[in-house]
Amino acid sequence: IYKIICANMKSNTDHVNKRNYDDFNEFFWSRECLQYRYSTGDPNERTDLEGGSGITTPLPGESQLPITVGMLNAPKTFLEKRSWLRGIMAMSRLVEWHIVTFYLLSVLAFSHDLVWGWVYTLQVASGVFWLFNSLAICWGLLEVWSSYPGIHLPATSIFGSIFVLIARFLILVYQTLYLMWTFGPSKGSYLGIEADSTFWWWQYVWLSLLCMTPYFLEALTNLCPAITTKLYTSRNDYIQTFLNILFPISRLYVGKEVHESLKHTTVYVFFWATLIAWKLCFSYVFEVYSMVLPTIELTDDYANFPDQSFIKMSLLLLLRWLPQFIVYCIDMTIWYSVWQAFAGTSVGFSEHLGDIRSMKDIRNSFGRAPEHFCSKMLSPDAGSRRGSSASFLNTQSESSLDSRRQSLMNPNSKEGQSLLGNDPHKLQGYVNRLLDVRIQKWVMFSTVWNEVIDQFRAEDLISNKERDYMKFSRFDGFSQAI
């Protein structure tokens, strides 16, 4: 097996004829691999250094061919087509979002300067449905181009891709007709139906909502990722048929049960909602609206002056709008960097990142760990249950205990004189009780700490040497860990 893989990896042929690790790995996970035996046909290669004797020899009565024969005949199952279209396909959703939002901002800007009514503005803005369907057909054709014939897909996925492309194309044809008739004469007869422009616009809207159904479902699953896991892992035949028809490439997805919680999704949606809202407001004022007046003046010159070239006007409009659109597509990364800095600062403050800057801070924080551990894990009356006069959770921290002990041991201090009186044993017994509470906290904390360190070692996160350094030590004759 090693020799076959090594020979293919060292081959100087192009990637079209060169099988890589992924091709062999896919062969091992296919049903065809079960038709071969784990042995070699060469008697000189039947010694397995890592296994027992005879492990690579065929069993009595075994007639299957060796696995090496299957690997030599295994086809190349994945062929990546190298082209700039691969990059466009990988960022298809970003490209689609920028085109659609740029169109909507342009409609809003022109409606403000040309004083369109809200009905006419809504009709022009509804052209975004035509854009969605057109772009979906483009992405579907790119998927077919990238998958065929390099990736082997089941018949249901192939049928689903063809069905979606044909259905979207037919819907696009009728969308184009309905949208043209919407801006045509107010009264007209089309397809044998005599109706006004409003009727054809509603036909366009209802037909557009049909092809927008996958977008609504995808948005719902993004807002609630658990729904995506249930759909992808469902054993229902109708759901799987739906996925094969509308999302054939989803059959190749891995990690279908990995999703974020609704709490994390809410934070994620808030981050992007605020970022997108700011980006759209900024782009509308400085990138889109500023181009409306020059565009109106150019088209006005073409419409009112004779001997004006339509091609020349179109080129001028293209030269003016293209840089604005390029900047519109790029500045998203700038605002993302700013929002990322704000989010990182917020997370840093909430999680107290940077509070510990030196080894002294580490020692001080670790010294406070037993106090915080007991405050979280013990009940308020934990000390009183053991007959102690001081509760575990109502005592002061270690630093305050030290300062109080020094104050008590000082006969000149007011607190020491009030407790000392004529009986020095009374003061010593009180101090011992305070120290006993602190020692018991360290004993409990050290026991749990050692269990955590042992678990780290069991999961191979630390070495034996690191484990010995980090664990508390216990000795016979001592009542506490060291």
Secondary structure, DSSP 8 states (H G I E B T S, - for coil): -HHHHHHHHT--S-TTT---HHHHHHHHTSGGGGGEESS-S-GGG---TTS-TTTTS--TT---EEHHHHHHH---------SHHHHHHHTHHHHHHHHHHHHHHHHHHHHHHTT--HHHHHHHHTHHHHHHHHHHHHHHHHHHHHHTTTS---HHHHHHHHHHHHHHHHHHHHHHHHHHHHTS-SEEEETTEEEEHHHHHHHHHHHHHHHTHHHHHHHHHHHSHHHHHHHHT---HHHHHHHHHH-GGGGG---TT----HHHHHHHHHHHHHHHHHHHHHHIIIIIGGGHHHHHHHHHHHHHSSS--HHHHHHHHHHHHHHHHHHHHHHHHHHHHHHHHHHHHHHHHHTTTTS--SHHHHHHHHHTHHHHHHHHHS-TTHHHHTT-SS-TTTS--HHHHHHHHHHHH-TTSHHHHHHHTT-HHHHHHHHHHHHHHHHHHHHHHHHHHHHHHHHHHHTTSS-HHHHHHHS----TT-SS--
